[in-house]
Amino acid sequence: MCSGVVLILCALTLPVWAGSGAFTGKWRLDPKKSHTAGAETADETLSITVTGEDFSLVRARGGLAVDLTVHARFDDKVYGVFNSNAVDAVKCWLRDPRTIEAQFFKSASVVEWVTLEVSKDGKTLRWTVSATDAKGKEAKSQLVFERE
């Protein structure tokens, strides 16, 4: 009887955690848990879709409809970034089912390293950024998003 219950629980949770599906959905910034090196924002959302090797991310913040759009693959190739003045290209890697790493480029130079990590319960997404400012100084930020 017990093994049947475990099997049913595994079958129910598998679609949520299979592959990299843990990221797919809409996420809202929790400003109380976030620490930024730049401008503060309380109104930020992420819409993420991961299907196999395909990764799509749309970020909206500060009342803008969209301020960053990424359509890439987890294949170590460079892809264009849209709707952003800060970056123009990205490379993405799926490190494990709950961790995505990305390098963002501006004019062929790496300007940001980003790690996206979904909590084990799937309710929280941590976006950690290590960026280089205009003076070449490293700035770190950590944004915490809650699943909507």
Secondary structure, DSSP 8 states (H G I E B T S, - for coil): -HHHHHHHHHHHHHHHHSTTGGG-EEEEE-TTT-B-SS---S-EEEEEEEETTEEEEEEEETT-S-SEEEEEESSS--EEEES-SS--EEEEEEEETTEEEEEEEETTEEEEEEEEEE-TTSSEEEEEEEEE-TTS-EEEEEEEEEE-
